[in-house]
Amino acid sequence: MKWFLYVLQCSDGSYYTGVTTDLNRRIEEHNTSKRGAKYTKTRRPVRMVYSLEYEDRSSAQKFEYKFKQLTRKQKEEVINKVKILD
């Protein structure tokens, strides 16, 4: 099963990072359902600005932890580098 790390940009400009096996479902949950994260419920709508695919949950969570340790500027550099390649 593939796992994804994803980064959402909230309506207030802040970032939210998580992992999931289904990006579309998870974004929909963040925007509309009670299953979305507490953090994003008050910052809707959210939009995905970055994602990476991993072979397993452990790998995705390890990168999630590292990503969350970055400064905002560093996070934006990671996000923008991928956009250039897409």
C-alpha positions as CSV (number, residue, x, y, z in Angstrom):
1,M,0.0,0.0,0.0
2,K,1.3,3.4,-0.9
3,W,1.5,6.2,1.7
4,F,1.6,9.9,1.0
5,L,3.0,12.8,3.0
6,Y,0.9,15.9,2.2
7,V,1.1,19.6,3.0
8,L,-2.0,21.8,3.0
9,Q,-2.2,25.5,2.9
10,C,-5.0,26.8,5.1
11,S,-7.1,29.8,4.4
12,D,-5.0,31.9,6.9
13,G,-1.8,31.0,5.0
14,S,-0.5,28.5,7.6
15,Y,0.6,25.0,6.7
16,Y,-0.7,21.6,7.9
17,T,1.2,18.4,7.3
18,G,0.0,14.8,7.5
19,V,0.2,11.3,6.0
20,T,-2.5,9.3,4.3
21,T,-3.2,6.5,1.9
22,D,-5.8,8.5,-0.1
23,L,-5.0,12.1,-0.8
24,N,-8.4,13.0,-2.3
25,R,-10.4,11.5,0.5
26,R,-8.2,13.2,3.1
27,I,-8.4,16.7,1.6
28,E,-12.2,16.3,1.4
29,E,-12.2,15.3,5.1
30,H,-10.2,18.4,6.0
31,N,-12.5,20.7,4.1
32,T,-15.9,19.2,4.9
33,S,-16.1,16.5,7.5
34,K,-15.7,16.0,11.2
35,R,-12.8,13.6,10.4
36,G,-10.6,16.5,9.4
37,A,-7.9,17.7,11.8
38,K,-8.9,20.0,14.6
39,Y,-6.3,22.5,13.3
40,T,-7.8,22.7,9.9
41,K,-11.5,22.9,11.0
42,T,-11.2,26.5,11.8
43,R,-8.9,27.3,8.8
44,R,-11.1,26.1,5.9
45,P,-10.9,25.9,3.0
46,V,-7.5,24.1,2.7
47,R,-5.7,23.3,-0.5
48,M,-2.9,20.8,-1.1
49,V,0.4,22.4,-2.1
50,Y,2.8,19.5,-1.8
51,S,2.8,15.7,-1.7
52,L,5.3,12.8,-1.8
53,E,4.7,9.1,-2.2
54,Y,6.3,6.5,0.1
55,E,6.3,2.7,0.1
56,D,5.2,2.5,3.7
57,R,3.7,4.4,6.6
58,S,6.9,4.5,8.6
59,S,8.8,6.2,5.8
60,A,6.1,8.8,5.3
61,Q,5.9,9.6,9.0
62,K,9.7,9.9,9.3
63,F,9.7,12.6,6.6
64,E,6.6,14.2,8.2
65,Y,8.5,14.6,11.4
66,K,11.5,16.1,9.6
67,F,9.3,18.4,7.6
68,K,7.6,19.7,10.7
69,Q,10.9,20.6,12.2
70,L,11.7,23.0,9.3
71,T,11.2,26.8,9.5
72,R,8.4,28.3,7.4
73,K,11.0,29.5,4.9
74,Q,12.6,26.1,4.6
75,K,9.1,24.5,4.1
76,E,8.4,26.9,1.3
77,E,11.7,26.2,-0.3
78,V,10.9,22.4,-0.3
79,I,7.3,23.1,-1.7
80,N,8.6,25.5,-4.4
81,K,11.4,23.2,-5.6
82,V,8.8,20.4,-6.3
83,K,6.5,22.8,-8.1
84,I,9.4,23.8,-10.4
85,L,9.9,20.1,-11.4
86,D,6.2,19.4,-12.0
